[in-house]
Amino acid sequence: MASIVLTRIDSRLIHGQVVTKWVNQSDANKIVVVSDMLVSDPFMKSIYLMAAPPGITVNAFGLDEAIAAWNDNQFESGKVLLLFGNLTDLHKAWHAGLAPEKVQVGGLGGGPERKVVFQNITLDDPDVEILKDLSSKGVDIIFQTIPEDRPQSFQEILKKY
């Protein structure tokens, strides 16, 4: 059975900070990316899979496939850095049994109706409702873009929204 050492929400999925900082910080030896968009594009999927550092296994699943993989074999073995591209997918996964106790929001880009709450992290009303639901169920939610940042609690962020 795998151990989820970090669950991160980052619209960029695997990128420089994940590869150079968060993998080491979390002591992960496996990255599991959950993204329907990524798995539907074989070319982009291959690029993301090649972005991982040496010695790190990477699996990319669509949302339903990730939920099934977790419920069937809990991602087999290893220390997993679990990456979601958005809060909606995390919310669905959580309610289907892939339910991490702690979630790090690390990067959600801008757009209409979105408000900057911490560095490059933006939220909209549906995101806030998802976070409130998860928080009410005991999920520890922090906002942190890089390891050197002081983590911000969801309650601190909510005051800025």
PAMARSE-186297 format. One record per residue (C-alpha): residue in three letters; chain; x negated, y negated, z negated. Coordinates in nm, 3 decimals, padded with zeros to 5 digits. Last residue first. Example, Ala and Ser with C-alpha at 12.3 -4.5 7.8 and 13.67 -1.06 7.14 Angstrom:
<atoms>
<atom res="Ser" chain="A" px="-01.367" py="00.106" pz="-00.714"/>
<atom res="Ala" chain="A" px="-01.230" py="00.450" pz="-00.780"/>
</atoms>
This chain:
<atoms>
<atom res="Tyr" chain="A" px="01.124" py="-03.630" pz="-00.002"/>
<atom res="Lys" chain="A" px="00.854" py="-03.760" pz="-00.235"/>
<atom res="Lys" chain="A" px="01.024" py="-03.632" pz="-00.553"/>
<atom res="Leu" chain="A" px="01.067" py="-03.293" pz="-00.383"/>
<atom res="Ile" chain="A" px="00.691" py="-03.274" pz="-00.337"/>
<atom res="Glu" chain="A" px="00.626" py="-03.287" pz="-00.712"/>
<atom res="Gln" chain="A" px="00.897" py="-03.024" pz="-00.771"/>
<atom res="Phe" chain="A" px="00.750" py="-02.805" pz="-00.497"/>
<atom res="Ser" chain="A" px="00.420" py="-02.815" pz="-00.681"/>
<atom res="Gln" chain="A" px="00.119" py="-02.987" pz="-00.527"/>
<atom res="Pro" chain="A" px="-00.206" py="-02.792" pz="-00.509"/>
<atom res="Arg" chain="A" px="-00.514" py="-03.007" pz="-00.562"/>
<atom res="Asp" chain="A" px="-00.690" py="-03.013" pz="-00.228"/>
<atom res="Glu" chain="A" px="-01.031" py="-02.842" pz="-00.192"/>
<atom res="Pro" chain="A" px="-00.866" py="-02.517" pz="-00.082"/>
<atom res="Ile" chain="A" px="-00.716" py="-02.687" pz="00.225"/>
<atom res="Thr" chain="A" px="-00.358" py="-02.784" pz="00.317"/>
<atom res="Gln" chain="A" px="-00.189" py="-02.724" pz="-00.016"/>
<atom res="Phe" chain="A" px="00.179" py="-02.734" pz="-00.104"/>
<atom res="Ile" chain="A" px="00.292" py="-02.493" pz="-00.374"/>
<atom res="Ile" chain="A" px="00.597" py="-02.274" pz="-00.418"/>
<atom res="Asp" chain="A" px="00.631" py="-02.021" pz="-00.703"/>
<atom res="Val" chain="A" px="00.928" py="-01.803" pz="-00.609"/>
<atom res="Gly" chain="A" px="01.164" py="-01.759" pz="-00.904"/>
<atom res="Lys" chain="A" px="01.495" py="-01.717" pz="-00.724"/>
<atom res="Ser" chain="A" px="01.580" py="-02.085" pz="-00.768"/>
<atom res="Ser" chain="A" px="01.250" py="-02.168" pz="-00.599"/>
<atom res="Leu" chain="A" px="01.348" py="-01.961" pz="-00.295"/>
<atom res="Asp" chain="A" px="01.682" py="-02.140" pz="-00.267"/>
<atom res="Lys" chain="A" px="01.530" py="-02.484" pz="-00.321"/>
<atom res="Leu" chain="A" px="01.265" py="-02.409" pz="-00.058"/>
<atom res="Ile" chain="A" px="01.530" py="-02.306" pz="00.194"/>
<atom res="Glu" chain="A" px="01.735" py="-02.619" pz="00.119"/>
<atom res="Val" chain="A" px="01.425" py="-02.837" pz="00.159"/>
<atom res="Asp" chain="A" px="01.347" py="-02.678" pz="00.496"/>
<atom res="Pro" chain="A" px="01.707" py="-02.737" pz="00.614"/>
<atom res="Asp" chain="A" px="01.681" py="-03.107" pz="00.512"/>
<atom res="Asp" chain="A" px="01.354" py="-03.170" pz="00.696"/>
<atom res="Leu" chain="A" px="00.998" py="-03.128" pz="00.581"/>
<atom res="Thr" chain="A" px="00.659" py="-03.251" pz="00.693"/>
<atom res="Ile" chain="A" px="00.311" py="-03.133" pz="00.597"/>
<atom res="Asn" chain="A" px="00.013" py="-03.306" pz="00.758"/>
<atom res="Gln" chain="A" px="-00.090" py="-03.489" pz="00.437"/>
<atom res="Phe" chain="A" px="00.187" py="-03.430" pz="00.182"/>
<atom res="Val" chain="A" px="00.555" py="-03.520" pz="00.212"/>
<atom res="Val" chain="A" px="00.584" py="-03.649" pz="00.568"/>
<atom res="Lys" chain="A" px="00.952" py="-03.662" pz="00.662"/>
<atom res="Arg" chain="A" px="01.118" py="-03.472" pz="00.945"/>
<atom res="Glu" chain="A" px="01.441" py="-03.589" pz="01.115"/>
<atom res="Pro" chain="A" px="01.276" py="-03.576" pz="01.457"/>
<atom res="Gly" chain="A" px="00.938" py="-03.406" pz="01.463"/>
<atom res="Gly" chain="A" px="00.623" py="-03.357" pz="01.264"/>
<atom res="Gly" chain="A" px="00.417" py="-03.050" pz="01.194"/>
<atom res="Leu" chain="A" px="00.443" py="-02.801" pz="00.911"/>
<atom res="Gly" chain="A" px="00.110" py="-02.709" pz="00.761"/>
<atom res="Gly" chain="A" px="00.006" py="-02.552" pz="00.435"/>
<atom res="Val" chain="A" px="00.310" py="-02.441" pz="00.238"/>
<atom res="Gln" chain="A" px="00.177" py="-02.183" pz="-00.006"/>
<atom res="Val" chain="A" px="00.421" py="-01.922" pz="-00.125"/>
<atom res="Lys" chain="A" px="00.414" py="-01.717" pz="-00.448"/>
<atom res="Glu" chain="A" px="00.627" py="-01.420" pz="-00.551"/>
<atom res="Pro" chain="A" px="00.628" py="-01.271" pz="-00.201"/>
<atom res="Ala" chain="A" px="00.955" py="-01.115" pz="-00.085"/>
<atom res="Leu" chain="A" px="00.945" py="-00.894" pz="00.222"/>
<atom res="Gly" chain="A" px="01.273" py="-00.736" pz="00.112"/>
<atom res="Ala" chain="A" px="01.524" py="-00.864" pz="00.366"/>
<atom res="His" chain="A" px="01.600" py="-01.184" pz="00.170"/>
<atom res="Trp" chain="A" px="01.232" py="-01.275" pz="00.173"/>
<atom res="Ala" chain="A" px="01.201" py="-01.203" pz="00.544"/>
<atom res="Lys" chain="A" px="01.492" py="-01.433" pz="00.628"/>
<atom res="His" chain="A" px="01.347" py="-01.712" pz="00.413"/>
<atom res="Leu" chain="A" px="00.997" py="-01.665" pz="00.555"/>
<atom res="Asp" chain="A" px="01.137" py="-01.686" pz="00.908"/>
<atom res="Thr" chain="A" px="01.324" py="-02.009" pz="00.828"/>
<atom res="Leu" chain="A" px="01.019" py="-02.155" pz="00.654"/>
<atom res="Asn" chain="A" px="00.808" py="-02.169" pz="00.966"/>
<atom res="Gly" chain="A" px="00.495" py="-02.028" pz="01.129"/>
<atom res="Phe" chain="A" px="00.456" py="-01.746" pz="00.879"/>
<atom res="Leu" chain="A" px="00.118" py="-01.609" pz="00.776"/>
<atom res="Leu" chain="A" px="00.051" py="-01.325" pz="00.529"/>
<atom res="Leu" chain="A" px="-00.310" py="-01.304" pz="00.407"/>
<atom res="Val" chain="A" px="-00.325" py="-00.937" pz="00.320"/>
<atom res="Lys" chain="A" px="-00.566" py="-00.747" pz="00.096"/>
<atom res="Gly" chain="A" px="-00.583" py="-00.398" pz="00.242"/>
<atom res="Ser" chain="A" px="-00.356" py="-00.102" pz="00.300"/>
<atom res="Glu" chain="A" px="-00.051" py="00.013" pz="00.500"/>
<atom res="Phe" chain="A" px="00.147" py="-00.306" pz="00.580"/>
<atom res="Gln" chain="A" px="00.405" py="-00.220" pz="00.310"/>
<atom res="Asn" chain="A" px="00.472" py="00.118" pz="00.471"/>
<atom res="Asp" chain="A" px="00.836" py="00.129" pz="00.577"/>
<atom res="Asn" chain="A" px="00.981" py="-00.187" pz="00.410"/>
<atom res="Trp" chain="A" px="00.680" py="-00.395" pz="00.510"/>
<atom res="Ala" chain="A" px="00.671" py="-00.262" pz="00.866"/>
<atom res="Ala" chain="A" px="01.048" py="-00.310" pz="00.901"/>
<atom res="Ile" chain="A" px="01.027" py="-00.671" pz="00.779"/>
<atom res="Ala" chain="A" px="00.734" py="-00.738" pz="01.010"/>
<atom res="Glu" chain="A" px="00.920" py="-00.585" pz="01.308"/>
<atom res="Asp" chain="A" px="01.226" py="-00.798" pz="01.238"/>
<atom res="Leu" chain="A" px="01.014" py="-01.115" pz="01.227"/>
<atom res="Gly" chain="A" px="00.794" py="-01.037" pz="01.526"/>
<atom res="Phe" chain="A" px="00.464" py="-00.887" pz="01.430"/>
<atom res="Ala" chain="A" px="00.099" py="-00.978" pz="01.472"/>
<atom res="Asn" chain="A" px="-00.169" py="-00.770" pz="01.303"/>
<atom res="Val" chain="A" px="-00.521" py="-00.891" pz="01.234"/>
<atom res="Thr" chain="A" px="-00.803" py="-00.693" pz="01.073"/>
<atom res="Ile" chain="A" px="-01.085" py="-00.903" pz="00.931"/>
<atom res="Gly" chain="A" px="-01.437" py="-00.763" pz="00.959"/>
<atom res="Pro" chain="A" px="-01.555" py="-01.031" pz="01.199"/>
<atom res="Pro" chain="A" px="-01.352" py="-01.354" pz="01.177"/>
<atom res="Ala" chain="A" px="-01.010" py="-01.375" pz="01.334"/>
<atom res="Ala" chain="A" px="-00.962" py="-01.582" pz="01.648"/>
<atom res="Met" chain="A" px="-00.945" py="-01.273" pz="01.874"/>
<atom res="Leu" chain="A" px="-00.596" py="-01.189" pz="01.747"/>
<atom res="Tyr" chain="A" px="-00.481" py="-01.544" pz="01.818"/>
<atom res="Ile" chain="A" px="-00.608" py="-01.531" pz="02.175"/>
<atom res="Ser" chain="A" px="-00.452" py="-01.188" pz="02.235"/>
<atom res="Lys" chain="A" px="-00.116" py="-01.313" pz="02.106"/>
<atom res="Met" chain="A" px="-00.137" py="-01.615" pz="02.334"/>
<atom res="Phe" chain="A" px="-00.175" py="-01.388" pz="02.640"/>
<atom res="Pro" chain="A" px="00.087" py="-01.137" pz="02.524"/>
<atom res="Asp" chain="A" px="00.354" py="-01.407" pz="02.473"/>
<atom res="Ser" chain="A" px="00.661" py="-01.252" pz="02.303"/>
<atom res="Val" chain="A" px="00.450" py="-01.158" pz="02.001"/>
<atom res="Leu" chain="A" px="00.362" py="-01.522" pz="01.941"/>
<atom res="Met" chain="A" px="00.712" py="-01.660" pz="01.964"/>
<atom res="Asp" chain="A" px="00.856" py="-01.393" pz="01.734"/>
<atom res="Ser" chain="A" px="00.599" py="-01.491" pz="01.473"/>
<atom res="Val" chain="A" px="00.484" py="-01.312" pz="01.159"/>
<atom res="Val" chain="A" px="00.104" py="-01.301" pz="01.140"/>
<atom res="Val" chain="A" px="-00.056" py="-01.040" pz="00.913"/>
<atom res="Ile" chain="A" px="-00.418" py="-01.115" pz="00.832"/>
<atom res="Lys" chain="A" px="-00.634" py="-00.845" pz="00.674"/>
<atom res="Asn" chain="A" px="-00.949" py="-00.850" pz="00.463"/>
<atom res="Ala" chain="A" px="-00.825" py="-01.121" pz="00.227"/>
<atom res="Asp" chain="A" px="-01.051" py="-01.255" pz="-00.050"/>
<atom res="Ser" chain="A" px="-00.803" py="-01.543" pz="-00.100"/>
<atom res="Gln" chain="A" px="-01.065" py="-01.816" pz="-00.079"/>
<atom res="Asn" chain="A" px="-01.256" py="-01.631" pz="00.194"/>
<atom res="Val" chain="A" px="-00.953" py="-01.587" pz="00.422"/>
<atom res="Trp" chain="A" px="-00.833" py="-01.935" pz="00.330"/>
<atom res="Lys" chain="A" px="-01.149" py="-02.119" pz="00.428"/>
<atom res="Thr" chain="A" px="-01.307" py="-02.033" pz="00.762"/>
<atom res="Val" chain="A" px="-01.033" py="-01.842" pz="00.942"/>
<atom res="Val" chain="A" px="-00.732" py="-02.015" pz="00.789"/>
<atom res="Gln" chain="A" px="-00.895" py="-02.355" pz="00.817"/>
<atom res="Gly" chain="A" px="-00.999" py="-02.296" pz="01.178"/>
<atom res="His" chain="A" px="-00.667" py="-02.169" pz="01.309"/>
<atom res="Ile" chain="A" px="-00.439" py="-01.868" pz="01.274"/>
<atom res="Leu" chain="A" px="-00.075" py="-01.982" pz="01.236"/>
<atom res="Arg" chain="A" px="-00.050" py="-02.342" pz="01.361"/>
<atom res="Ser" chain="A" px="00.299" py="-02.379" pz="01.213"/>
<atom res="Asp" chain="A" px="00.155" py="-02.296" pz="00.872"/>
<atom res="Ile" chain="A" px="00.344" py="-02.125" pz="00.592"/>
<atom res="Arg" chain="A" px="00.104" py="-01.923" pz="00.380"/>
<atom res="Thr" chain="A" px="00.149" py="-01.607" pz="00.176"/>
<atom res="Leu" chain="A" px="-00.174" py="-01.521" pz="-00.002"/>
<atom res="Val" chain="A" px="-00.305" py="-01.207" pz="-00.173"/>
<atom res="Ile" chain="A" px="-00.039" py="-00.970" pz="-00.038"/>
<atom res="Ser" chain="A" px="-00.156" py="-00.627" pz="-00.154"/>
<atom res="Ala" chain="A" px="-00.130" py="-00.344" pz="00.094"/>
<atom res="Met" chain="A" px="00.000" py="00.000" pz="00.000"/>
</atoms>
